[in-house]
C-alpha cells in the first residue's frame, strides 16, 4: 500500500544533501510509512550504504552519489576511489566497497536485535499504531530502551532512533482515549477522508505524524477560544458550564474544525 506525504523543509534539506542533483517532488508517494522514511534518512546520515540505496530507489533518484556531499562515515571510503574513473564506475565501486572500521548503523542494529521494533516499524495505518500501544508493545520498548528515573537508567543508544516513534504513538493513544473514549470505529471514521491521486479519488486516513502535529494546534486554538467573555462567569473566571452549553458533547477535534474549517481541509 502506497502512502502520500508532503515533505517538510527539514526532511527536504536532509534528502537533498543525501541525494545531490536530484529534484525532489513536492508530494512524495512511497510504499512505507513516514517513520520508516525518517529512520532510513537517519541511518543514511550515519553512513549506512544500504539505507542510502533505499532512499535512491524510493525517490527514483537518477543522479549518482557525490562524494563531497556524503555523510562523514562514507567520505573516507569515497576518497579512495580514483578520480580518473567515470561516474558510473565510481558509483559501482562505492556501492561495493567494504568499510571494516565503520560500525553497523543503528537502523541495521535494531532490525537485527528486536522483533518488537520490527513489528512497530511495519505499520500501515492508525488502527495498527493504536493496537501497538494497546497491546503493550510500545510500553515494552520504552522500558527496554528509554531512560528511567525509578530505577535510574540511561537511555539505550538505540533510543535516539526509536524514541520519537514511541512518543508519537503514546501521544496519539492518549488523544484517542481522551477525545474518542477508545472507540476505534468512530476514531478511524472521523479521520478518514476522500483524497485525489491524479485522476482517481480514494479514501485515505490521516497519518499518525500529521495527527500528532495537529494536537498542539487545536490546543492553542481552543485555549484562545476559552478566553472569550462568552465563557466567563460573574467573577470573570472560565465557566465550564457555559462552554458545555455552547459545545455540548463535541470533542476538541470537532470544536477545532468548527472554529477553523481550514484545519480540516486535508489533501
Rosetta constraint file for C-alpha pairs under 8 A:
AtomPair CA 1 CA 31 HARMONIC 5.66 0.50
AtomPair CA 1 CA 32 HARMONIC 7.55 0.50
AtomPair CA 1 CA 124 HARMONIC 7.59 0.50
AtomPair CA 2 CA 29 HARMONIC 6.29 0.50
AtomPair CA 2 CA 30 HARMONIC 5.24 0.50
AtomPair CA 2 CA 31 HARMONIC 4.07 0.50
AtomPair CA 2 CA 32 HARMONIC 6.59 0.50
AtomPair CA 3 CA 29 HARMONIC 5.49 0.50
AtomPair CA 3 CA 30 HARMONIC 5.46 0.50
AtomPair CA 3 CA 31 HARMONIC 6.04 0.50
AtomPair CA 3 CA 32 HARMONIC 6.69 0.50
AtomPair CA 3 CA 33 HARMONIC 6.85 0.50
AtomPair CA 4 CA 27 HARMONIC 6.80 0.50
AtomPair CA 4 CA 28 HARMONIC 5.59 0.50
AtomPair CA 4 CA 29 HARMONIC 4.43 0.50
AtomPair CA 4 CA 30 HARMONIC 6.62 0.50
AtomPair CA 5 CA 27 HARMONIC 5.76 0.50
AtomPair CA 5 CA 28 HARMONIC 5.14 0.50
AtomPair CA 5 CA 29 HARMONIC 6.41 0.50
AtomPair CA 5 CA 34 HARMONIC 7.80 0.50
AtomPair CA 6 CA 26 HARMONIC 6.32 0.50
AtomPair CA 6 CA 27 HARMONIC 4.77 0.50
AtomPair CA 6 CA 28 HARMONIC 6.18 0.50
AtomPair CA 7 CA 11 HARMONIC 6.30 0.50
AtomPair CA 7 CA 12 HARMONIC 5.96 0.50
AtomPair CA 7 CA 26 HARMONIC 6.37 0.50
AtomPair CA 7 CA 27 HARMONIC 6.44 0.50
AtomPair CA 7 CA 28 HARMONIC 6.91 0.50
AtomPair CA 8 CA 12 HARMONIC 6.07 0.50
AtomPair CA 9 CA 13 HARMONIC 6.13 0.50
AtomPair CA 10 CA 14 HARMONIC 6.30 0.50
AtomPair CA 11 CA 15 HARMONIC 6.11 0.50
AtomPair CA 12 CA 16 HARMONIC 5.95 0.50
AtomPair CA 12 CA 24 HARMONIC 7.54 0.50
AtomPair CA 13 CA 17 HARMONIC 6.30 0.50
AtomPair CA 14 CA 18 HARMONIC 6.33 0.50
AtomPair CA 14 CA 41 HARMONIC 7.54 0.50
AtomPair CA 15 CA 19 HARMONIC 5.81 0.50
AtomPair CA 15 CA 41 HARMONIC 7.27 0.50
AtomPair CA 16 CA 20 HARMONIC 5.49 0.50
AtomPair CA 16 CA 21 HARMONIC 7.62 0.50
AtomPair CA 16 CA 22 HARMONIC 7.06 0.50
AtomPair CA 16 CA 23 HARMONIC 7.91 0.50
AtomPair CA 16 CA 24 HARMONIC 7.37 0.50
AtomPair CA 17 CA 69 HARMONIC 6.23 0.50
AtomPair CA 17 CA 70 HARMONIC 7.70 0.50
AtomPair CA 18 CA 44 HARMONIC 7.62 0.50
AtomPair CA 18 CA 45 HARMONIC 7.49 0.50
AtomPair CA 18 CA 52 HARMONIC 7.47 0.50
AtomPair CA 18 CA 69 HARMONIC 6.81 0.50
AtomPair CA 18 CA 70 HARMONIC 6.44 0.50
AtomPair CA 18 CA 71 HARMONIC 7.72 0.50
AtomPair CA 19 CA 56 HARMONIC 7.11 0.50
AtomPair CA 19 CA 61 HARMONIC 7.20 0.50
AtomPair CA 19 CA 63 HARMONIC 7.33 0.50
AtomPair CA 19 CA 65 HARMONIC 6.97 0.50
AtomPair CA 20 CA 63 HARMONIC 7.14 0.50
AtomPair CA 20 CA 64 HARMONIC 7.97 0.50
AtomPair CA 20 CA 65 HARMONIC 7.18 0.50
AtomPair CA 20 CA 66 HARMONIC 6.67 0.50
AtomPair CA 20 CA 69 HARMONIC 7.21 0.50
AtomPair CA 21 CA 63 HARMONIC 6.04 0.50
AtomPair CA 22 CA 61 HARMONIC 6.07 0.50
AtomPair CA 22 CA 62 HARMONIC 7.10 0.50
AtomPair CA 22 CA 63 HARMONIC 5.93 0.50
AtomPair CA 24 CA 59 HARMONIC 7.52 0.50
AtomPair CA 28 CA 59 HARMONIC 7.99 0.50
AtomPair CA 30 CA 58 HARMONIC 6.60 0.50
AtomPair CA 32 CA 36 HARMONIC 6.49 0.50
AtomPair CA 32 CA 37 HARMONIC 7.24 0.50
AtomPair CA 32 CA 124 HARMONIC 7.51 0.50
AtomPair CA 33 CA 37 HARMONIC 6.62 0.50
AtomPair CA 33 CA 123 HARMONIC 6.99 0.50
AtomPair CA 33 CA 124 HARMONIC 6.69 0.50
AtomPair CA 34 CA 38 HARMONIC 6.23 0.50
AtomPair CA 34 CA 209 HARMONIC 7.39 0.50
AtomPair CA 35 CA 39 HARMONIC 6.18 0.50
AtomPair CA 35 CA 121 HARMONIC 7.13 0.50
AtomPair CA 35 CA 165 HARMONIC 6.55 0.50
AtomPair CA 36 CA 40 HARMONIC 6.21 0.50
AtomPair CA 36 CA 121 HARMONIC 6.28 0.50
AtomPair CA 37 CA 41 HARMONIC 6.28 0.50
AtomPair CA 38 CA 42 HARMONIC 6.28 0.50
AtomPair CA 39 CA 43 HARMONIC 6.16 0.50
AtomPair CA 39 CA 107 HARMONIC 6.76 0.50
AtomPair CA 39 CA 161 HARMONIC 6.72 0.50
AtomPair CA 40 CA 44 HARMONIC 6.08 0.50
AtomPair CA 40 CA 51 HARMONIC 5.41 0.50
AtomPair CA 40 CA 52 HARMONIC 7.55 0.50
AtomPair CA 40 CA 54 HARMONIC 7.70 0.50
AtomPair CA 40 CA 55 HARMONIC 7.20 0.50
AtomPair CA 40 CA 107 HARMONIC 7.39 0.50
AtomPair CA 41 CA 45 HARMONIC 6.21 0.50
AtomPair CA 41 CA 51 HARMONIC 7.30 0.50
AtomPair CA 41 CA 52 HARMONIC 7.68 0.50
AtomPair CA 41 CA 55 HARMONIC 7.54 0.50
AtomPair CA 42 CA 46 HARMONIC 6.31 0.50
AtomPair CA 42 CA 161 HARMONIC 7.72 0.50
AtomPair CA 43 CA 47 HARMONIC 6.50 0.50
AtomPair CA 43 CA 48 HARMONIC 5.52 0.50
AtomPair CA 43 CA 51 HARMONIC 6.19 0.50
AtomPair CA 43 CA 52 HARMONIC 7.96 0.50
AtomPair CA 43 CA 105 HARMONIC 5.91 0.50
AtomPair CA 43 CA 106 HARMONIC 6.63 0.50
AtomPair CA 43 CA 107 HARMONIC 5.80 0.50
AtomPair CA 44 CA 48 HARMONIC 4.81 0.50
AtomPair CA 44 CA 49 HARMONIC 6.50 0.50
AtomPair CA 44 CA 50 HARMONIC 7.79 0.50
AtomPair CA 44 CA 51 HARMONIC 5.19 0.50
AtomPair CA 44 CA 52 HARMONIC 4.99 0.50
AtomPair CA 44 CA 71 HARMONIC 7.53 0.50
AtomPair CA 45 CA 70 HARMONIC 7.96 0.50
AtomPair CA 45 CA 71 HARMONIC 5.32 0.50
AtomPair CA 46 CA 71 HARMONIC 6.53 0.50
AtomPair CA 46 CA 72 HARMONIC 7.75 0.50
AtomPair CA 46 CA 73 HARMONIC 6.46 0.50
AtomPair CA 46 CA 105 HARMONIC 6.53 0.50
AtomPair CA 47 CA 71 HARMONIC 5.83 0.50
AtomPair CA 47 CA 72 HARMONIC 7.13 0.50
AtomPair CA 47 CA 73 HARMONIC 4.79 0.50
AtomPair CA 47 CA 74 HARMONIC 5.52 0.50
AtomPair CA 47 CA 105 HARMONIC 7.13 0.50
AtomPair CA 48 CA 52 HARMONIC 6.47 0.50
AtomPair CA 48 CA 104 HARMONIC 7.49 0.50
AtomPair CA 48 CA 105 HARMONIC 5.81 0.50
AtomPair CA 49 CA 53 HARMONIC 6.21 0.50
AtomPair CA 49 CA 95 HARMONIC 7.10 0.50
AtomPair CA 50 CA 54 HARMONIC 6.24 0.50
AtomPair CA 51 CA 55 HARMONIC 6.27 0.50
AtomPair CA 52 CA 56 HARMONIC 6.36 0.50
AtomPair CA 53 CA 57 HARMONIC 6.27 0.50
AtomPair CA 54 CA 58 HARMONIC 5.91 0.50
AtomPair CA 55 CA 59 HARMONIC 6.10 0.50
AtomPair CA 55 CA 61 HARMONIC 7.99 0.50
AtomPair CA 56 CA 60 HARMONIC 5.75 0.50
AtomPair CA 56 CA 61 HARMONIC 4.74 0.50
AtomPair CA 56 CA 62 HARMONIC 7.64 0.50
AtomPair CA 57 CA 61 HARMONIC 6.33 0.50
AtomPair CA 64 CA 87 HARMONIC 7.20 0.50
AtomPair CA 64 CA 88 HARMONIC 7.48 0.50
AtomPair CA 64 CA 91 HARMONIC 6.47 0.50
AtomPair CA 65 CA 70 HARMONIC 7.55 0.50
AtomPair CA 65 CA 91 HARMONIC 6.46 0.50
AtomPair CA 66 CA 70 HARMONIC 6.61 0.50
AtomPair CA 67 CA 74 HARMONIC 7.88 0.50
AtomPair CA 67 CA 75 HARMONIC 6.09 0.50
AtomPair CA 67 CA 78 HARMONIC 5.69 0.50
AtomPair CA 67 CA 79 HARMONIC 7.29 0.50
AtomPair CA 68 CA 75 HARMONIC 7.11 0.50
AtomPair CA 70 CA 74 HARMONIC 5.98 0.50
AtomPair CA 70 CA 75 HARMONIC 5.77 0.50
AtomPair CA 71 CA 75 HARMONIC 6.35 0.50
AtomPair CA 72 CA 76 HARMONIC 7.29 0.50
AtomPair CA 73 CA 77 HARMONIC 7.83 0.50
AtomPair CA 73 CA 102 HARMONIC 6.99 0.50
AtomPair CA 74 CA 78 HARMONIC 6.22 0.50
AtomPair CA 75 CA 79 HARMONIC 6.19 0.50
AtomPair CA 76 CA 80 HARMONIC 6.89 0.50
AtomPair CA 77 CA 81 HARMONIC 7.53 0.50
AtomPair CA 77 CA 94 HARMONIC 7.23 0.50
AtomPair CA 77 CA 97 HARMONIC 7.34 0.50
AtomPair CA 77 CA 99 HARMONIC 7.14 0.50
AtomPair CA 78 CA 94 HARMONIC 6.13 0.50
AtomPair CA 81 CA 85 HARMONIC 7.71 0.50
AtomPair CA 81 CA 90 HARMONIC 6.57 0.50
AtomPair CA 81 CA 93 HARMONIC 7.28 0.50
AtomPair CA 81 CA 94 HARMONIC 7.48 0.50
AtomPair CA 82 CA 90 HARMONIC 7.77 0.50
AtomPair CA 85 CA 89 HARMONIC 6.06 0.50
AtomPair CA 85 CA 90 HARMONIC 5.89 0.50
AtomPair CA 86 CA 90 HARMONIC 6.19 0.50
AtomPair CA 87 CA 91 HARMONIC 6.14 0.50
AtomPair CA 88 CA 92 HARMONIC 6.29 0.50
AtomPair CA 89 CA 93 HARMONIC 6.18 0.50
AtomPair CA 90 CA 94 HARMONIC 6.13 0.50
AtomPair CA 91 CA 95 HARMONIC 6.19 0.50
AtomPair CA 92 CA 96 HARMONIC 6.52 0.50
AtomPair CA 93 CA 97 HARMONIC 6.02 0.50
AtomPair CA 104 CA 108 HARMONIC 6.29 0.50
AtomPair CA 104 CA 109 HARMONIC 6.43 0.50
AtomPair CA 105 CA 109 HARMONIC 6.23 0.50
AtomPair CA 106 CA 110 HARMONIC 6.08 0.50
AtomPair CA 106 CA 158 HARMONIC 6.26 0.50
AtomPair CA 106 CA 161 HARMONIC 6.98 0.50
AtomPair CA 107 CA 111 HARMONIC 6.18 0.50
AtomPair CA 107 CA 161 HARMONIC 7.33 0.50
AtomPair CA 108 CA 112 HARMONIC 6.27 0.50
AtomPair CA 109 CA 113 HARMONIC 6.19 0.50
AtomPair CA 110 CA 114 HARMONIC 6.10 0.50
AtomPair CA 110 CA 117 HARMONIC 6.80 0.50
AtomPair CA 110 CA 118 HARMONIC 7.92 0.50
AtomPair CA 110 CA 158 HARMONIC 7.07 0.50
AtomPair CA 111 CA 115 HARMONIC 7.55 0.50
AtomPair CA 111 CA 117 HARMONIC 6.91 0.50
AtomPair CA 111 CA 118 HARMONIC 6.02 0.50
AtomPair CA 114 CA 118 HARMONIC 6.67 0.50
AtomPair CA 115 CA 119 HARMONIC 6.18 0.50
AtomPair CA 116 CA 120 HARMONIC 6.17 0.50
AtomPair CA 116 CA 137 HARMONIC 6.64 0.50
AtomPair CA 116 CA 141 HARMONIC 7.31 0.50
AtomPair CA 117 CA 121 HARMONIC 6.25 0.50
AtomPair CA 117 CA 141 HARMONIC 7.50 0.50
AtomPair CA 118 CA 122 HARMONIC 6.28 0.50
AtomPair CA 119 CA 123 HARMONIC 7.40 0.50
AtomPair CA 120 CA 129 HARMONIC 7.75 0.50
AtomPair CA 120 CA 132 HARMONIC 7.05 0.50
AtomPair CA 120 CA 137 HARMONIC 7.83 0.50
AtomPair CA 120 CA 138 HARMONIC 7.71 0.50
AtomPair CA 123 CA 128 HARMONIC 5.99 0.50
AtomPair CA 123 CA 129 HARMONIC 6.64 0.50
AtomPair CA 124 CA 128 HARMONIC 6.78 0.50
AtomPair CA 125 CA 129 HARMONIC 6.47 0.50
AtomPair CA 125 CA 205 HARMONIC 7.37 0.50
AtomPair CA 125 CA 207 HARMONIC 7.13 0.50
AtomPair CA 125 CA 208 HARMONIC 7.73 0.50
AtomPair CA 126 CA 130 HARMONIC 6.14 0.50
AtomPair CA 126 CA 188 HARMONIC 7.35 0.50
AtomPair CA 126 CA 205 HARMONIC 7.58 0.50
AtomPair CA 126 CA 206 HARMONIC 7.94 0.50
AtomPair CA 126 CA 207 HARMONIC 6.98 0.50
AtomPair CA 126 CA 208 HARMONIC 6.33 0.50
AtomPair CA 127 CA 131 HARMONIC 6.17 0.50
AtomPair CA 127 CA 184 HARMONIC 7.53 0.50
AtomPair CA 127 CA 188 HARMONIC 7.34 0.50
AtomPair CA 128 CA 132 HARMONIC 6.18 0.50
AtomPair CA 129 CA 133 HARMONIC 6.83 0.50
AtomPair CA 129 CA 169 HARMONIC 6.56 0.50
AtomPair CA 129 CA 208 HARMONIC 7.91 0.50
AtomPair CA 130 CA 134 HARMONIC 6.20 0.50
AtomPair CA 130 CA 169 HARMONIC 7.08 0.50
AtomPair CA 130 CA 172 HARMONIC 7.58 0.50
AtomPair CA 130 CA 173 HARMONIC 6.01 0.50
AtomPair CA 131 CA 135 HARMONIC 5.83 0.50
AtomPair CA 132 CA 136 HARMONIC 6.52 0.50
AtomPair CA 132 CA 137 HARMONIC 5.40 0.50
AtomPair CA 132 CA 138 HARMONIC 6.06 0.50
AtomPair CA 133 CA 137 HARMONIC 5.99 0.50
AtomPair CA 133 CA 138 HARMONIC 5.15 0.50
AtomPair CA 133 CA 139 HARMONIC 6.95 0.50
AtomPair CA 133 CA 169 HARMONIC 6.84 0.50
AtomPair CA 133 CA 170 HARMONIC 6.89 0.50
AtomPair CA 133 CA 173 HARMONIC 6.93 0.50
AtomPair CA 136 CA 140 HARMONIC 6.20 0.50
AtomPair CA 137 CA 141 HARMONIC 6.48 0.50
AtomPair CA 138 CA 142 HARMONIC 6.32 0.50
AtomPair CA 138 CA 166 HARMONIC 6.18 0.50
AtomPair CA 138 CA 169 HARMONIC 7.65 0.50
AtomPair CA 138 CA 170 HARMONIC 7.80 0.50
AtomPair CA 139 CA 143 HARMONIC 6.18 0.50
AtomPair CA 140 CA 144 HARMONIC 6.04 0.50
AtomPair CA 141 CA 145 HARMONIC 5.84 0.50
AtomPair CA 141 CA 146 HARMONIC 7.37 0.50
AtomPair CA 141 CA 166 HARMONIC 7.85 0.50
AtomPair CA 142 CA 146 HARMONIC 4.73 0.50
AtomPair CA 142 CA 147 HARMONIC 7.86 0.50
AtomPair CA 142 CA 163 HARMONIC 7.73 0.50
AtomPair CA 142 CA 166 HARMONIC 7.16 0.50
AtomPair CA 143 CA 147 HARMONIC 7.72 0.50
AtomPair CA 143 CA 148 HARMONIC 7.72 0.50
AtomPair CA 145 CA 155 HARMONIC 5.79 0.50
AtomPair CA 145 CA 156 HARMONIC 4.91 0.50
AtomPair CA 145 CA 157 HARMONIC 7.87 0.50
AtomPair CA 145 CA 158 HARMONIC 6.76 0.50
AtomPair CA 145 CA 159 HARMONIC 5.67 0.50
AtomPair CA 146 CA 154 HARMONIC 7.26 0.50
AtomPair CA 146 CA 155 HARMONIC 4.58 0.50
AtomPair CA 146 CA 156 HARMONIC 6.28 0.50
AtomPair CA 146 CA 159 HARMONIC 5.90 0.50
AtomPair CA 146 CA 163 HARMONIC 7.18 0.50
AtomPair CA 147 CA 152 HARMONIC 7.71 0.50
AtomPair CA 147 CA 153 HARMONIC 5.40 0.50
AtomPair CA 147 CA 154 HARMONIC 4.71 0.50
AtomPair CA 147 CA 155 HARMONIC 4.06 0.50
AtomPair CA 147 CA 156 HARMONIC 7.44 0.50
AtomPair CA 148 CA 152 HARMONIC 5.28 0.50
AtomPair CA 148 CA 153 HARMONIC 4.82 0.50
AtomPair CA 148 CA 154 HARMONIC 6.57 0.50
AtomPair CA 148 CA 155 HARMONIC 7.50 0.50
AtomPair CA 149 CA 153 HARMONIC 6.47 0.50
AtomPair CA 155 CA 159 HARMONIC 6.12 0.50
AtomPair CA 158 CA 162 HARMONIC 6.51 0.50
AtomPair CA 159 CA 163 HARMONIC 4.86 0.50
AtomPair CA 160 CA 164 HARMONIC 7.67 0.50
AtomPair CA 162 CA 166 HARMONIC 6.32 0.50
AtomPair CA 163 CA 167 HARMONIC 6.19 0.50
AtomPair CA 164 CA 168 HARMONIC 6.13 0.50
AtomPair CA 165 CA 169 HARMONIC 6.45 0.50
AtomPair CA 166 CA 170 HARMONIC 6.31 0.50
AtomPair CA 167 CA 171 HARMONIC 6.15 0.50
AtomPair CA 168 CA 172 HARMONIC 6.09 0.50
AtomPair CA 168 CA 208 HARMONIC 7.46 0.50
AtomPair CA 168 CA 209 HARMONIC 7.13 0.50
AtomPair CA 168 CA 212 HARMONIC 6.42 0.50
AtomPair CA 169 CA 173 HARMONIC 6.11 0.50
AtomPair CA 169 CA 208 HARMONIC 7.65 0.50
AtomPair CA 170 CA 174 HARMONIC 6.23 0.50
AtomPair CA 171 CA 175 HARMONIC 6.34 0.50
AtomPair CA 171 CA 212 HARMONIC 6.75 0.50
AtomPair CA 172 CA 176 HARMONIC 6.11 0.50
AtomPair CA 172 CA 208 HARMONIC 7.20 0.50
AtomPair CA 172 CA 211 HARMONIC 7.44 0.50
AtomPair CA 172 CA 212 HARMONIC 6.10 0.50
AtomPair CA 173 CA 177 HARMONIC 6.27 0.50
AtomPair CA 174 CA 178 HARMONIC 6.07 0.50
AtomPair CA 175 CA 179 HARMONIC 5.75 0.50
AtomPair CA 175 CA 180 HARMONIC 7.63 0.50
AtomPair CA 176 CA 180 HARMONIC 5.34 0.50
AtomPair CA 176 CA 181 HARMONIC 6.66 0.50
AtomPair CA 176 CA 182 HARMONIC 5.81 0.50
AtomPair CA 176 CA 183 HARMONIC 7.88 0.50
AtomPair CA 176 CA 187 HARMONIC 7.20 0.50
AtomPair CA 177 CA 181 HARMONIC 4.44 0.50
AtomPair CA 177 CA 182 HARMONIC 4.47 0.50
AtomPair CA 177 CA 183 HARMONIC 7.78 0.50
AtomPair CA 178 CA 182 HARMONIC 7.65 0.50
AtomPair CA 179 CA 251 HARMONIC 5.53 0.50
AtomPair CA 179 CA 252 HARMONIC 6.74 0.50
AtomPair CA 179 CA 253 HARMONIC 7.66 0.50
AtomPair CA 180 CA 184 HARMONIC 7.93 0.50
AtomPair CA 180 CA 186 HARMONIC 7.24 0.50
AtomPair CA 180 CA 187 HARMONIC 6.31 0.50
AtomPair CA 180 CA 251 HARMONIC 7.51 0.50
AtomPair CA 182 CA 187 HARMONIC 7.97 0.50
AtomPair CA 183 CA 187 HARMONIC 6.10 0.50
AtomPair CA 184 CA 188 HARMONIC 6.12 0.50
AtomPair CA 185 CA 189 HARMONIC 6.09 0.50
AtomPair CA 186 CA 190 HARMONIC 6.03 0.50
AtomPair CA 187 CA 191 HARMONIC 6.47 0.50
AtomPair CA 188 CA 192 HARMONIC 6.15 0.50
AtomPair CA 188 CA 205 HARMONIC 7.43 0.50
AtomPair CA 191 CA 205 HARMONIC 5.67 0.50
AtomPair CA 191 CA 206 HARMONIC 5.62 0.50
AtomPair CA 192 CA 203 HARMONIC 6.55 0.50
AtomPair CA 192 CA 204 HARMONIC 5.49 0.50
AtomPair CA 192 CA 205 HARMONIC 4.31 0.50
AtomPair CA 192 CA 206 HARMONIC 6.42 0.50
AtomPair CA 193 CA 203 HARMONIC 5.55 0.50
AtomPair CA 193 CA 204 HARMONIC 5.40 0.50
AtomPair CA 193 CA 205 HARMONIC 6.30 0.50
AtomPair CA 193 CA 206 HARMONIC 7.77 0.50
AtomPair CA 193 CA 266 HARMONIC 7.71 0.50
AtomPair CA 194 CA 201 HARMONIC 6.50 0.50
AtomPair CA 194 CA 202 HARMONIC 5.56 0.50
AtomPair CA 194 CA 203 HARMONIC 4.58 0.50
AtomPair CA 194 CA 204 HARMONIC 6.01 0.50
AtomPair CA 195 CA 201 HARMONIC 5.59 0.50
AtomPair CA 195 CA 202 HARMONIC 5.52 0.50
AtomPair CA 195 CA 203 HARMONIC 6.06 0.50
AtomPair CA 195 CA 204 HARMONIC 6.14 0.50
AtomPair CA 195 CA 266 HARMONIC 7.91 0.50
AtomPair CA 195 CA 267 HARMONIC 5.77 0.50
AtomPair CA 196 CA 200 HARMONIC 5.60 0.50
AtomPair CA 196 CA 201 HARMONIC 4.30 0.50
AtomPair CA 196 CA 202 HARMONIC 6.26 0.50
AtomPair CA 196 CA 267 HARMONIC 7.46 0.50
AtomPair CA 197 CA 201 HARMONIC 6.18 0.50
AtomPair CA 197 CA 202 HARMONIC 7.53 0.50
AtomPair CA 206 CA 210 HARMONIC 6.89 0.50
AtomPair CA 206 CA 211 HARMONIC 6.73 0.50
AtomPair CA 207 CA 211 HARMONIC 6.25 0.50
AtomPair CA 208 CA 212 HARMONIC 6.16 0.50
AtomPair CA 209 CA 213 HARMONIC 6.27 0.50
AtomPair CA 210 CA 214 HARMONIC 6.13 0.50
AtomPair CA 211 CA 215 HARMONIC 6.52 0.50
AtomPair CA 212 CA 216 HARMONIC 7.90 0.50
AtomPair CA 213 CA 217 HARMONIC 7.32 0.50
AtomPair CA 214 CA 218 HARMONIC 6.45 0.50
AtomPair CA 215 CA 219 HARMONIC 6.24 0.50
AtomPair CA 216 CA 220 HARMONIC 6.16 0.50
AtomPair CA 217 CA 221 HARMONIC 6.32 0.50
AtomPair CA 218 CA 222 HARMONIC 5.95 0.50
AtomPair CA 218 CA 252 HARMONIC 7.34 0.50
AtomPair CA 218 CA 253 HARMONIC 7.07 0.50
AtomPair CA 218 CA 256 HARMONIC 5.77 0.50
AtomPair CA 219 CA 223 HARMONIC 6.04 0.50
AtomPair CA 220 CA 224 HARMONIC 6.35 0.50
AtomPair CA 221 CA 225 HARMONIC 6.34 0.50
AtomPair CA 221 CA 256 HARMONIC 6.93 0.50
AtomPair CA 222 CA 226 HARMONIC 6.04 0.50
AtomPair CA 222 CA 252 HARMONIC 7.69 0.50
AtomPair CA 222 CA 255 HARMONIC 7.91 0.50
AtomPair CA 222 CA 256 HARMONIC 6.84 0.50
AtomPair CA 223 CA 227 HARMONIC 6.68 0.50
AtomPair CA 224 CA 228 HARMONIC 7.33 0.50
AtomPair CA 226 CA 231 HARMONIC 6.47 0.50
AtomPair CA 226 CA 238 HARMONIC 7.12 0.50
AtomPair CA 226 CA 243 HARMONIC 7.83 0.50
AtomPair CA 227 CA 231 HARMONIC 7.26 0.50
AtomPair CA 227 CA 232 HARMONIC 7.95 0.50
AtomPair CA 227 CA 238 HARMONIC 7.33 0.50
AtomPair CA 228 CA 232 HARMONIC 7.26 0.50
AtomPair CA 229 CA 236 HARMONIC 7.79 0.50
AtomPair CA 230 CA 242 HARMONIC 7.60 0.50
AtomPair CA 231 CA 238 HARMONIC 5.65 0.50
AtomPair CA 231 CA 239 HARMONIC 5.41 0.50
AtomPair CA 231 CA 240 HARMONIC 7.48 0.50
AtomPair CA 231 CA 242 HARMONIC 5.34 0.50
AtomPair CA 231 CA 243 HARMONIC 5.78 0.50
AtomPair CA 232 CA 236 HARMONIC 5.11 0.50
AtomPair CA 232 CA 237 HARMONIC 5.07 0.50
AtomPair CA 232 CA 238 HARMONIC 4.60 0.50
AtomPair CA 232 CA 239 HARMONIC 5.31 0.50
AtomPair CA 232 CA 242 HARMONIC 7.56 0.50
AtomPair CA 233 CA 237 HARMONIC 5.49 0.50
AtomPair CA 233 CA 238 HARMONIC 6.35 0.50
AtomPair CA 233 CA 239 HARMONIC 5.60 0.50
AtomPair CA 239 CA 243 HARMONIC 6.42 0.50
AtomPair CA 240 CA 244 HARMONIC 6.20 0.50
AtomPair CA 241 CA 245 HARMONIC 6.05 0.50
AtomPair CA 242 CA 246 HARMONIC 6.49 0.50
AtomPair CA 243 CA 247 HARMONIC 6.16 0.50
AtomPair CA 243 CA 248 HARMONIC 7.78 0.50
AtomPair CA 244 CA 248 HARMONIC 4.66 0.50
AtomPair CA 244 CA 249 HARMONIC 7.19 0.50
AtomPair CA 247 CA 255 HARMONIC 7.25 0.50
AtomPair CA 250 CA 254 HARMONIC 5.88 0.50
AtomPair CA 250 CA 255 HARMONIC 6.39 0.50
AtomPair CA 251 CA 255 HARMONIC 6.34 0.50
AtomPair CA 252 CA 256 HARMONIC 6.03 0.50
AtomPair CA 253 CA 257 HARMONIC 6.22 0.50
AtomPair CA 254 CA 258 HARMONIC 6.29 0.50
AtomPair CA 255 CA 259 HARMONIC 6.14 0.50
AtomPair CA 256 CA 260 HARMONIC 5.85 0.50
AtomPair CA 256 CA 261 HARMONIC 7.83 0.50
AtomPair CA 256 CA 263 HARMONIC 7.62 0.50
AtomPair CA 257 CA 261 HARMONIC 4.97 0.50
AtomPair CA 257 CA 262 HARMONIC 7.47 0.50
AtomPair CA 257 CA 263 HARMONIC 5.97 0.50
AtomPair CA 257 CA 264 HARMONIC 5.89 0.50
AtomPair CA 260 CA 264 HARMONIC 7.82 0.50
AtomPair CA 261 CA 265 HARMONIC 7.09 0.50
